[in-house]
Amino acid sequence: MKICFPTRNKNGENYGMLDEMIELIGREKQAIWLVGTNRMWHGGIQLTEISAPGSVLKAKTMDSTVTLQCMADGEVVAEHLNKDYQKNTYNSQTLQYSTTFVLVK
């Protein structure tokens, strides 16, 4: 079974070591897995120009964007994409979250 990280470097090559990717994810300002900046549970990773610099889709980079990839071989059985972050209030604090996912069997 093929197993890899979901992001690749700017050149489209897979990261060879977990530390390479974790170091980039640790630079994210809003949240890293497991805890967000609001000290609340954060069950995912943030992927922005900081942690996935080659994968952010913009009009001027449409042809050169490095796509995200599944971490293991499989078949996509469900997906849901949010256009915008959802908002809700918890303990008088406004939270933003995403229900975007891809389920691979």
Helices and strands as residue ranges (DSSP letters): H 18-25, E 34-35, E 41-42, G 59-61, E 76-80, E 86-90, E 93-97, E 101-104
